[in-house]
Amino acid sequence: MKGRWAQGLEPRYFTWVITGRLAASERPGGFARNHRKVRRQEELLWLAGHGFTHVLSLLDSPHNLHAYEEAALAYEHVPLGRHDELAERLRDVYTTLSGWLDNPSERVLMHHEEFGDRLLGVVAGFLLYSGLVYEGPHAIVVLEKLTGRQLGSVGREIVAVTVNEGLFRHPRPAPEPLPLPAEKQAAAAKAAKAPSKSAAKPETAGKPKKAASGRGKKAKA
Protein backbone atom coordinates (compact mmCIF):
# COMPACT_ATOMS: atom_id res chain seq x y z
CA MET A 1 0.00 0.00 0.00
CA LYS A 2 1.19 3.51 -0.77
CA GLY A 3 0.23 7.06 0.01
CA ARG A 4 -2.64 7.78 2.35
CA TRP A 5 -3.68 4.12 2.60
CA ALA A 6 -0.22 3.25 3.90
CA GLN A 7 -0.61 5.64 6.85
CA GLY A 8 -4.36 5.53 7.29
CA LEU A 9 -6.56 8.44 8.20
CA GLU A 10 -6.87 10.20 11.55
CA PRO A 11 -10.38 9.76 13.07
CA ARG A 12 -12.56 12.81 12.80
CA TYR A 13 -12.31 15.26 15.74
CA PHE A 14 -9.45 13.22 17.19
CA THR A 15 -8.38 14.91 20.47
CA TRP A 16 -5.85 13.90 23.09
CA VAL A 17 -7.30 13.89 26.60
CA ILE A 18 -4.08 12.63 28.20
CA THR A 19 -1.30 13.15 25.67
CA GLY A 20 0.01 9.88 24.31
CA ARG A 21 -2.33 7.76 26.48
CA LEU A 22 -6.04 8.58 26.08
CA ALA A 23 -7.82 10.16 23.13
CA ALA A 24 -11.44 10.77 22.09
CA SER A 25 -13.04 11.03 18.67
CA GLU A 26 -16.13 10.52 16.60
CA ARG A 27 -16.99 6.90 15.80
CA PRO A 28 -14.32 5.58 13.38
CA GLY A 29 -15.81 5.70 9.91
CA GLY A 30 -18.26 8.48 10.77
CA PHE A 31 -21.68 8.47 12.40
CA ALA A 32 -25.11 7.31 11.23
CA ARG A 33 -25.73 7.96 7.52
CA ASN A 34 -22.29 9.52 7.11
CA HIS A 35 -20.58 6.25 8.08
CA ARG A 36 -18.36 4.80 5.36
CA LYS A 37 -16.69 1.40 5.49
CA VAL A 38 -13.62 2.53 3.52
CA ARG A 39 -13.10 5.49 5.79
CA ARG A 40 -13.48 3.23 8.84
CA GLN A 41 -10.80 0.89 7.51
CA GLU A 42 -8.47 3.85 6.97
CA GLU A 43 -9.05 5.17 10.45
CA LEU A 44 -8.52 1.79 12.10
CA LEU A 45 -5.31 1.47 10.11
CA TRP A 46 -4.24 4.87 11.44
CA LEU A 47 -5.02 3.82 15.03
CA ALA A 48 -3.00 0.61 14.68
CA GLY A 49 -0.13 2.50 13.09
CA HIS A 50 -0.06 4.99 15.97
CA GLY A 51 0.15 2.35 18.64
CA PHE A 52 -3.40 2.26 19.95
CA THR A 53 -4.01 -0.87 21.99
CA HIS A 54 -7.69 -0.55 22.97
CA VAL A 55 -10.90 1.10 21.77
CA LEU A 56 -13.72 1.87 24.19
CA SER A 57 -17.11 2.23 22.49
CA LEU A 58 -19.87 4.12 24.34
CA LEU A 59 -22.47 3.47 21.63
CA ASP A 60 -25.80 1.99 22.62
CA SER A 61 -25.50 -0.34 19.60
CA PRO A 62 -22.76 -2.89 18.77
CA HIS A 63 -21.82 -1.05 15.56
CA ASN A 64 -18.10 -1.23 14.63
CA LEU A 65 -17.28 -4.05 17.04
CA HIS A 66 -16.85 -6.60 14.24
CA ALA A 67 -14.54 -4.16 12.47
CA TYR A 68 -12.31 -3.93 15.54
CA GLU A 69 -12.12 -7.72 15.63
CA GLU A 70 -11.16 -7.84 11.95
CA ALA A 71 -8.48 -5.21 12.56
CA ALA A 72 -7.14 -7.22 15.55
CA LEU A 73 -7.75 -4.17 17.76
CA ALA A 74 -8.82 -4.97 21.32
CA TYR A 75 -12.00 -3.25 22.43
CA GLU A 76 -14.64 -2.94 25.15
CA HIS A 77 -18.27 -1.93 24.68
CA VAL A 78 -19.90 -0.02 27.55
CA PRO A 79 -23.13 1.68 26.39
CA LEU A 80 -24.14 4.65 28.51
CA GLY A 81 -27.78 3.56 28.50
CA ARG A 82 -30.70 5.41 30.06
CA HIS A 83 -30.59 8.27 32.53
CA ASP A 84 -31.29 6.00 35.52
CA GLU A 85 -28.40 3.75 34.47
CA LEU A 86 -25.81 6.52 34.21
CA ALA A 87 -24.18 6.08 37.63
CA GLU A 88 -23.58 2.36 37.12
CA ARG A 89 -22.47 2.72 33.50
CA LEU A 90 -20.13 5.62 34.26
CA ARG A 91 -18.49 3.59 37.01
CA ASP A 92 -17.90 0.79 34.45
CA VAL A 93 -16.45 3.26 31.93
CA TYR A 94 -14.11 4.90 34.43
CA THR A 95 -12.82 1.64 35.94
CA THR A 96 -12.27 0.16 32.47
CA LEU A 97 -10.25 3.17 31.34
CA SER A 98 -8.20 3.43 34.52
CA GLY A 99 -7.48 -0.31 34.47
CA TRP A 100 -6.06 -0.04 30.97
CA LEU A 101 -4.13 3.15 31.63
CA ASP A 102 -2.45 1.68 34.70
CA ASN A 103 -0.32 -0.15 32.15
CA PRO A 104 2.10 2.43 30.69
CA SER A 105 2.19 0.58 27.36
CA GLU A 106 -1.54 1.12 26.76
CA ARG A 107 -2.88 3.77 24.39
CA VAL A 108 -6.67 4.11 24.31
CA LEU A 109 -9.29 5.68 22.03
CA MET A 110 -12.76 6.36 23.45
CA HIS A 111 -15.64 7.24 21.13
CA HIS A 112 -19.37 7.70 20.89
CA GLU A 113 -21.47 8.02 17.74
CA GLU A 114 -20.70 11.74 17.47
CA PHE A 115 -18.08 13.98 19.02
CA GLY A 116 -20.81 15.53 21.15
CA ASP A 117 -22.12 16.11 24.64
CA ARG A 118 -22.35 12.51 25.83
CA LEU A 119 -18.76 11.73 24.91
CA LEU A 120 -17.41 15.05 26.18
CA GLY A 121 -19.31 14.71 29.45
CA VAL A 122 -17.67 11.32 30.02
CA VAL A 123 -14.25 12.82 29.28
CA ALA A 124 -14.84 15.55 31.89
CA GLY A 125 -16.15 12.95 34.33
CA PHE A 126 -13.06 10.80 33.88
CA LEU A 127 -10.84 13.78 34.66
CA LEU A 128 -12.68 13.99 37.99
CA TYR A 129 -12.62 10.25 38.62
CA SER A 130 -8.90 9.95 37.99
CA GLY A 131 -8.01 12.95 40.19
CA LEU A 132 -6.60 15.09 37.39
CA VAL A 133 -9.05 17.77 38.55
CA TYR A 134 -11.07 17.95 41.78
CA GLU A 135 -14.09 20.14 41.08
CA GLY A 136 -16.88 19.79 38.53
CA PRO A 137 -16.62 23.37 37.18
CA HIS A 138 -12.86 22.98 36.76
CA ALA A 139 -13.37 19.72 34.82
CA ILE A 140 -15.77 21.51 32.47
CA VAL A 141 -13.33 24.37 31.89
CA VAL A 142 -10.48 21.95 31.13
CA LEU A 143 -12.69 19.91 28.79
CA GLU A 144 -13.78 23.01 26.88
CA LYS A 145 -10.15 24.13 26.49
CA LEU A 146 -9.09 20.70 25.26
CA THR A 147 -11.85 20.42 22.66
CA GLY A 148 -12.69 24.02 21.83
CA ARG A 149 -16.36 23.18 22.42
CA GLN A 150 -18.86 24.33 25.00
CA LEU A 151 -20.30 21.56 27.14
CA GLY A 152 -24.09 21.46 27.01
CA SER A 153 -26.71 20.31 29.49
CA VAL A 154 -26.35 16.58 28.70
CA GLY A 155 -22.60 16.67 29.26
CA ARG A 156 -22.97 18.74 32.43
CA GLU A 157 -25.46 16.19 33.75
CA ILE A 158 -22.82 13.47 33.35
CA VAL A 159 -20.37 15.61 35.32
CA ALA A 160 -23.02 16.18 38.01
CA VAL A 161 -23.74 12.45 38.29
CA THR A 162 -20.01 11.77 38.65
CA VAL A 163 -19.77 14.26 41.53
CA ASN A 164 -23.07 13.47 43.25
CA GLU A 165 -22.47 9.71 43.16
CA GLY A 166 -18.92 10.11 44.43
CA LEU A 167 -17.38 8.38 41.42
CA PHE A 168 -13.76 9.04 42.33
CA ARG A 169 -10.91 6.56 42.20
CA HIS A 170 -9.22 8.09 45.22
CA PRO A 171 -10.66 10.07 48.15
CA ARG A 172 -10.88 13.75 47.34
CA PRO A 173 -8.46 15.92 49.38
CA ALA A 174 -9.90 18.26 52.00
CA PRO A 175 -9.76 21.88 50.80
CA GLU A 176 -7.04 23.98 52.41
CA PRO A 177 -8.28 26.84 54.64
CA LEU A 178 -8.35 30.14 52.78
CA PRO A 179 -6.32 33.03 54.25
CA LEU A 180 -8.39 35.72 55.92
CA PRO A 181 -8.56 39.15 54.28
CA ALA A 182 -6.31 41.76 55.89
CA GLU A 183 -9.16 43.55 57.69
CA LYS A 184 -10.44 40.30 59.17
CA GLN A 185 -6.96 39.41 60.35
CA ALA A 186 -6.69 42.79 62.10
CA ALA A 187 -10.10 42.35 63.74
CA ALA A 188 -9.16 38.85 64.88
CA ALA A 189 -5.90 40.12 66.39
CA LYS A 190 -7.72 42.94 68.21
CA ALA A 191 -10.31 40.54 69.60
CA ALA A 192 -7.56 38.25 70.87
CA LYS A 193 -5.96 41.10 72.85
CA ALA A 194 -9.22 42.34 74.42
CA PRO A 195 -9.88 41.10 78.03
CA SER A 196 -12.63 38.57 78.38
CA LYS A 197 -15.85 39.33 80.28
CA SER A 198 -14.94 36.90 83.04
CA ALA A 199 -11.84 38.97 83.80
CA ALA A 200 -13.73 42.28 83.99
CA LYS A 201 -14.01 44.07 87.37
CA PRO A 202 -17.31 43.74 89.21
CA GLU A 203 -19.75 46.61 88.90
CA THR A 204 -19.98 49.11 91.80
CA ALA A 205 -23.65 48.27 92.08
CA GLY A 206 -22.60 44.94 93.45
CA LYS A 207 -20.69 46.51 96.38
CA PRO A 208 -22.28 46.53 99.86
CA LYS A 209 -23.79 49.88 100.81
CA LYS A 210 -22.12 52.08 103.51
CA ALA A 211 -23.84 52.57 106.88
CA ALA A 212 -25.99 55.71 107.10
CA SER A 213 -24.32 58.78 108.63
CA GLY A 214 -25.58 60.22 111.93
CA ARG A 215 -25.22 63.75 110.58
CA GLY A 216 -28.39 63.71 108.70
CA LYS A 217 -31.07 66.35 109.16
CA LYS A 218 -33.21 66.13 112.28
CA ALA A 219 -36.70 64.94 111.80
CA LYS A 220 -39.41 67.58 112.16
CA ALA A 221 -41.42 67.57 115.32
C-alpha positions as CSV (number, residue, x, y, z in Angstrom):
1,M,0.0,0.0,0.0
2,K,1.2,3.5,-0.8
3,G,0.2,7.1,0.0
4,R,-2.6,7.8,2.3
5,W,-3.7,4.1,2.6
6,A,-0.2,3.2,3.9
7,Q,-0.6,5.6,6.8
8,G,-4.4,5.5,7.3
9,L,-6.6,8.4,8.2
10,E,-6.9,10.2,11.6
11,P,-10.4,9.8,13.1
12,R,-12.6,12.8,12.8
13,Y,-12.3,15.3,15.7
14,F,-9.4,13.2,17.2
15,T,-8.4,14.9,20.5
16,W,-5.8,13.9,23.1
17,V,-7.3,13.9,26.6
18,I,-4.1,12.6,28.2
19,T,-1.3,13.2,25.7
20,G,0.0,9.9,24.3
21,R,-2.3,7.8,26.5
22,L,-6.0,8.6,26.1
23,A,-7.8,10.2,23.1
24,A,-11.4,10.8,22.1
25,S,-13.0,11.0,18.7
26,E,-16.1,10.5,16.6
27,R,-17.0,6.9,15.8
28,P,-14.3,5.6,13.4
29,G,-15.8,5.7,9.9
30,G,-18.3,8.5,10.8
31,F,-21.7,8.5,12.4
32,A,-25.1,7.3,11.2
33,R,-25.7,8.0,7.5
34,N,-22.3,9.5,7.1
35,H,-20.6,6.2,8.1
36,R,-18.4,4.8,5.4
37,K,-16.7,1.4,5.5
38,V,-13.6,2.5,3.5
39,R,-13.1,5.5,5.8
40,R,-13.5,3.2,8.8
41,Q,-10.8,0.9,7.5
42,E,-8.5,3.8,7.0
43,E,-9.1,5.2,10.5
44,L,-8.5,1.8,12.1
45,L,-5.3,1.5,10.1
46,W,-4.2,4.9,11.4
47,L,-5.0,3.8,15.0
48,A,-3.0,0.6,14.7
49,G,-0.1,2.5,13.1
50,H,-0.1,5.0,16.0
51,G,0.1,2.3,18.6
52,F,-3.4,2.3,19.9
53,T,-4.0,-0.9,22.0
54,H,-7.7,-0.5,23.0
55,V,-10.9,1.1,21.8
56,L,-13.7,1.9,24.2
57,S,-17.1,2.2,22.5
58,L,-19.9,4.1,24.3
59,L,-22.5,3.5,21.6
60,D,-25.8,2.0,22.6
61,S,-25.5,-0.3,19.6
62,P,-22.8,-2.9,18.8
63,H,-21.8,-1.1,15.6
64,N,-18.1,-1.2,14.6
65,L,-17.3,-4.1,17.0
66,H,-16.9,-6.6,14.2
67,A,-14.5,-4.2,12.5
68,Y,-12.3,-3.9,15.5
69,E,-12.1,-7.7,15.6
70,E,-11.2,-7.8,12.0
71,A,-8.5,-5.2,12.6
72,A,-7.1,-7.2,15.6
73,L,-7.7,-4.2,17.8
74,A,-8.8,-5.0,21.3
75,Y,-12.0,-3.2,22.4
76,E,-14.6,-2.9,25.1
77,H,-18.3,-1.9,24.7
78,V,-19.9,0.0,27.6
79,P,-23.1,1.7,26.4
80,L,-24.1,4.7,28.5
81,G,-27.8,3.6,28.5
82,R,-30.7,5.4,30.1
83,H,-30.6,8.3,32.5
84,D,-31.3,6.0,35.5
85,E,-28.4,3.7,34.5
86,L,-25.8,6.5,34.2
87,A,-24.2,6.1,37.6
88,E,-23.6,2.4,37.1
89,R,-22.5,2.7,33.5
90,L,-20.1,5.6,34.3
91,R,-18.5,3.6,37.0
92,D,-17.9,0.8,34.5
93,V,-16.5,3.3,31.9
94,Y,-14.1,4.9,34.4
95,T,-12.8,1.6,35.9
96,T,-12.3,0.2,32.5
97,L,-10.3,3.2,31.3
98,S,-8.2,3.4,34.5
99,G,-7.5,-0.3,34.5
100,W,-6.1,0.0,31.0
101,L,-4.1,3.2,31.6
102,D,-2.5,1.7,34.7
103,N,-0.3,-0.2,32.1
104,P,2.1,2.4,30.7
105,S,2.2,0.6,27.4
106,E,-1.5,1.1,26.8
107,R,-2.9,3.8,24.4
108,V,-6.7,4.1,24.3
109,L,-9.3,5.7,22.0
110,M,-12.8,6.4,23.4
111,H,-15.6,7.2,21.1
112,H,-19.4,7.7,20.9
113,E,-21.5,8.0,17.7
114,E,-20.7,11.7,17.5
115,F,-18.1,14.0,19.0
116,G,-20.8,15.5,21.1
117,D,-22.1,16.1,24.6
118,R,-22.4,12.5,25.8
119,L,-18.8,11.7,24.9
120,L,-17.4,15.0,26.2
121,G,-19.3,14.7,29.5
122,V,-17.7,11.3,30.0
123,V,-14.3,12.8,29.3
124,A,-14.8,15.5,31.9
125,G,-16.1,13.0,34.3
126,F,-13.1,10.8,33.9
127,L,-10.8,13.8,34.7
128,L,-12.7,14.0,38.0
129,Y,-12.6,10.2,38.6
130,S,-8.9,10.0,38.0
131,G,-8.0,12.9,40.2
132,L,-6.6,15.1,37.4
133,V,-9.0,17.8,38.5
134,Y,-11.1,17.9,41.8
135,E,-14.1,20.1,41.1
136,G,-16.9,19.8,38.5
137,P,-16.6,23.4,37.2
138,H,-12.9,23.0,36.8
139,A,-13.4,19.7,34.8
140,I,-15.8,21.5,32.5
141,V,-13.3,24.4,31.9
142,V,-10.5,22.0,31.1
143,L,-12.7,19.9,28.8
144,E,-13.8,23.0,26.9
145,K,-10.2,24.1,26.5
146,L,-9.1,20.7,25.3
147,T,-11.8,20.4,22.7
148,G,-12.7,24.0,21.8
149,R,-16.4,23.2,22.4
150,Q,-18.9,24.3,25.0
151,L,-20.3,21.6,27.1
152,G,-24.1,21.5,27.0
153,S,-26.7,20.3,29.5
154,V,-26.4,16.6,28.7
155,G,-22.6,16.7,29.3
156,R,-23.0,18.7,32.4
157,E,-25.5,16.2,33.7
158,I,-22.8,13.5,33.3
159,V,-20.4,15.6,35.3
160,A,-23.0,16.2,38.0
161,V,-23.7,12.4,38.3
162,T,-20.0,11.8,38.6
163,V,-19.8,14.3,41.5
164,N,-23.1,13.5,43.3
165,E,-22.5,9.7,43.2
166,G,-18.9,10.1,44.4
167,L,-17.4,8.4,41.4
168,F,-13.8,9.0,42.3
169,R,-10.9,6.6,42.2
170,H,-9.2,8.1,45.2
171,P,-10.7,10.1,48.1
172,R,-10.9,13.8,47.3
173,P,-8.5,15.9,49.4
174,A,-9.9,18.3,52.0
175,P,-9.8,21.9,50.8
176,E,-7.0,24.0,52.4
177,P,-8.3,26.8,54.6
178,L,-8.3,30.1,52.8
179,P,-6.3,33.0,54.2
180,L,-8.4,35.7,55.9
181,P,-8.6,39.2,54.3
182,A,-6.3,41.8,55.9
183,E,-9.2,43.5,57.7
184,K,-10.4,40.3,59.2
185,Q,-7.0,39.4,60.4
186,A,-6.7,42.8,62.1
187,A,-10.1,42.4,63.7
188,A,-9.2,38.9,64.9
189,A,-5.9,40.1,66.4
190,K,-7.7,42.9,68.2
191,A,-10.3,40.5,69.6
192,A,-7.6,38.3,70.9
193,K,-6.0,41.1,72.9
194,A,-9.2,42.3,74.4
195,P,-9.9,41.1,78.0
196,S,-12.6,38.6,78.4
197,K,-15.9,39.3,80.3
198,S,-14.9,36.9,83.0
199,A,-11.8,39.0,83.8
200,A,-13.7,42.3,84.0
201,K,-14.0,44.1,87.4
202,P,-17.3,43.7,89.2
203,E,-19.7,46.6,88.9
204,T,-20.0,49.1,91.8
205,A,-23.7,48.3,92.1
206,G,-22.6,44.9,93.5
207,K,-20.7,46.5,96.4
208,P,-22.3,46.5,99.9
209,K,-23.8,49.9,100.8
210,K,-22.1,52.1,103.5
211,A,-23.8,52.6,106.9
212,A,-26.0,55.7,107.1
213,S,-24.3,58.8,108.6
214,G,-25.6,60.2,111.9
215,R,-25.2,63.7,110.6
216,G,-28.4,63.7,108.7
217,K,-31.1,66.4,109.2
218,K,-33.2,66.1,112.3
219,A,-36.7,64.9,111.8
220,K,-39.4,67.6,112.2
221,A,-41.4,67.6,115.3
